[in-house]
């Protein structure tokens, strides 16, 4: 990479896709529903939950990628927004996820993007 490039040039945002995947909170040995993702990338997620989590906190969760896998992640909450319905929307960056988990997320993102592009261009529709 040329020395003249700025730091911003090589810290590009990861591709995010809309995905409503169930999340389970892992708290020691107990598990309880946490909420659902709004969007996901290989580096993090936006999710909603009725459980209050402070910005800067780390949440340990299991993500169910329907038809693919159930993966465990540790995610640092970067943003928290309170909604009028008593829920919160969070922006979180993955602090720990296995290589296999990253692969499952990446594969699911690719499948969603392909399906979205096919729908956008009318592929698979009867003429």
C-alpha positions as a printed Julia matrix, in Angstrom:
127×3 Matrix{Float64}:
   0.0     0.0     0.0
   1.54    3.38   -0.96
   2.77    5.48    1.94
   0.65    8.43    0.73
  -2.64    6.72    1.61
  -4.35    7.87    4.77
  -5.41    5.6     7.63
  -9.03    5.98    6.51
  -8.19    4.41    3.14
  -7.36    1.06    4.67
  -9.97    0.95    7.4
 -12.92    0.53    5.06
 -16.26   -0.34    6.62
 -17.26   -3.95    6.48
 -20.22   -4.8     4.26
 -23.43   -4.86    6.3
 -26.62   -6.63    5.34
 -30.09   -6.5     6.81
 -30.63   -9.7     8.75
 -33.13  -10.56   11.48
 -31.32  -13.3    13.38
 -32.28  -14.37   16.91
 -29.81  -13.62   19.7
 -29.47  -15.47   23.0
 -27.72  -13.84   25.96
 -25.13  -16.07   27.59
 -24.69  -15.16   31.25
 -22.54  -17.74   32.99
 -24.46  -21.0    32.71
 -27.82  -19.4    31.97
 -29.19  -18.46   28.59
 -32.13  -16.21   27.81
 -33.48  -14.49   24.72
 -31.59  -11.26   24.08
 -33.29   -9.92   20.95
 -32.69   -9.88   17.21
 -30.12   -8.43   14.88
 -31.11   -5.6    12.53
 -27.99   -5.85   10.41
 -24.76   -7.8    10.51
 -21.22   -7.64    9.13
 -18.19   -9.82    9.78
 -16.98   -7.18   12.24
 -20.16   -6.43   14.19
 -23.91   -6.08   14.38
 -26.77   -3.77   15.1
 -29.34   -5.4    17.33
 -32.42   -4.57   19.36
 -33.29   -5.8    22.82
 -35.39   -4.94   25.86
 -32.37   -5.73   28.06
 -30.4    -2.6    29.03
 -26.67   -2.87   28.3
 -24.35    0.05   28.88
 -22.26    1.48   26.05
 -18.73    0.17   26.49
 -19.99   -3.09   28.0
 -19.33   -6.51   26.54
 -22.18   -8.88   25.8
 -21.72  -12.63   25.35
 -24.3   -13.97   22.95
 -25.22  -16.74   20.61
 -26.37  -15.84   17.11
 -28.64  -18.25   15.28
 -28.04  -17.98   11.55
 -31.15  -19.78   10.24
 -30.35  -22.87    8.2
 -26.62  -22.43    8.77
 -25.17  -22.31   12.27
 -25.36  -21.19   15.86
 -22.26  -19.18   16.79
 -21.0   -17.68   20.04
 -19.65  -14.13   20.08
 -18.39  -11.54   22.5
 -19.34   -8.06   21.31
 -18.46   -4.63   22.7
 -21.43   -2.26   22.71
 -20.41    0.98   21.0
 -23.79    2.75   20.85
 -27.11    2.5    22.65
 -30.33    4.23   21.63
 -33.54    3.99   23.67
 -36.71    3.45   21.64
 -40.22    4.61   22.58
 -41.43    1.0    22.95
 -39.03    0.28   25.84
 -36.5    -1.48   23.65
 -32.96   -0.4    22.84
 -31.01   -0.45   19.59
 -27.32   -1.23   19.95
 -24.31   -0.98   17.69
 -21.69   -3.55   18.66
 -18.3    -4.65   17.36
 -17.31   -8.29   17.67
 -14.52   -8.61   20.23
 -14.3   -12.38   19.9
 -15.7   -14.78   17.34
 -14.13  -17.98   16.07
 -12.75  -18.27   12.55
 -15.52  -20.76   11.82
 -18.08  -18.27   13.15
 -16.65  -15.54   10.9
 -16.89  -17.92    7.96
 -20.55  -18.68    8.72
 -21.34  -14.97    9.0
 -19.45  -14.2     5.78
 -21.19  -17.01    3.9
 -24.61  -15.85    5.12
 -23.83  -12.24    4.12
 -22.77  -13.38    0.66
 -25.97  -15.44    0.26
 -28.12  -12.47    1.33
 -26.3   -10.11   -1.06
 -26.7   -12.57   -3.95
 -30.41  -13.0    -3.22
 -30.87   -9.23   -2.98
 -29.0    -8.6    -6.23
 -31.0   -11.3    -8.02
 -34.26   -9.71   -6.82
 -33.02   -6.22   -7.79
 -32.28   -7.33  -11.35
 -35.33   -9.53  -11.77
 -33.42  -12.81  -12.01
 -35.56  -15.84  -11.32
 -38.82  -14.1   -12.18
 -41.14  -15.44  -14.81
 -41.34  -13.21  -17.88
